[in-house]
Amino acid sequence: QPSLLPVLPHHYLDELKQHPLVESASPLAFGDSYKGMPIIGTDDDLLRGRDIQYGNDSQNHKNSVFGSDYGAVVGAATGLVVGDKVTPIHGQVGSEGAHQHEAVNYIVTGVLPTSGDAWDKAILVPITAVWAVHGAEEHESHADDEIHHHGGDVSAVVVKPKSIAGAYQLRSQYRTGESLAVFPG
C-alpha cells in the first residue's frame, strides 16, 4: 500500500546488521513505482537463497543477486520478464509531486517464483541505486519535501532474528521514539 513513511536513520541498519541477536537484516527503501507496482530498494541478503529465475546471463550474478548496479529482480505477478526495461516514477501517478526518473532505467535480470504475497508485485532493485537516484535529484532541486532518502537512510529494515526469544528482545529494544519494531502477521 502506498503511504508516506518517515525515513529511519542509516545507523539503525548498521546496528542491526552487527547485532548479536540478528541472523540477517535487510534495508527497504520505498517511494518509487512502475505501472502502480512498488520499486523497493534492498540488498542481496533479502534475496539470497531464493529460487530466482535468471536469463542466459546467470554468470553475471556471482557478485550480486541483481547482476548489475541497476538490475532488478521482479515478482512473478509483475508481468515483467528478463530483459525488460523499468523507468521508475517517484511517488504515485496522479499524486502531487509525482515525476518520472527519466535518466534511470532498471533492467530486469531475474524473476522470483510465485509466493502468493505482496512480493509477487514487487520490483526489487539495489538500494544503492535508489540512494544514487534520489541523491542526484536532491542536489538538483530541494522543492520535493515529500520523501527524502538522505545519505543512505531507509524506510524499513527486515530483520531475521537468530531465535524467537531474540525476536522479542529486539522488538523491545527497537520500540523507541525514533523506531518501531513489529512482528508481521
Number of C-alpha atoms within 10 A of each C-alpha: 6 13 9 12 15 16 19 21 18 16 12 18 21 12 12 22 18 13 14 11 19 18 14 17 21 21 27 21 26 24 25 26 23 19 12 15 18 24 25 24 24 24 20 16 15 18 17 11 9 11 11 19 17 22 14 9 11 14 10 14 14 9 10 16 26 25 22 17 14 19 24 30 27 28 25 21 19 18 11 18 19 19 15 13 16 20 17 22 21 20 24 21 15 8 9 10 14 17 15 16 15 9 8 16 15 22 22 25 29 28 25 20 16 12 11 11 10 11 19 19 20 23 26 27 29 26 24 15 18 22 20 15 15 20 16 10 13 16 8 9 9 9 8 12 9 13 18 20 22 16 12 20 21 27 21 22 20 17 21 17 20 13 12 11 10 15 19 14 13 19 14 13 12 15 12 10 6 11 15 13 18 13 8 5 3
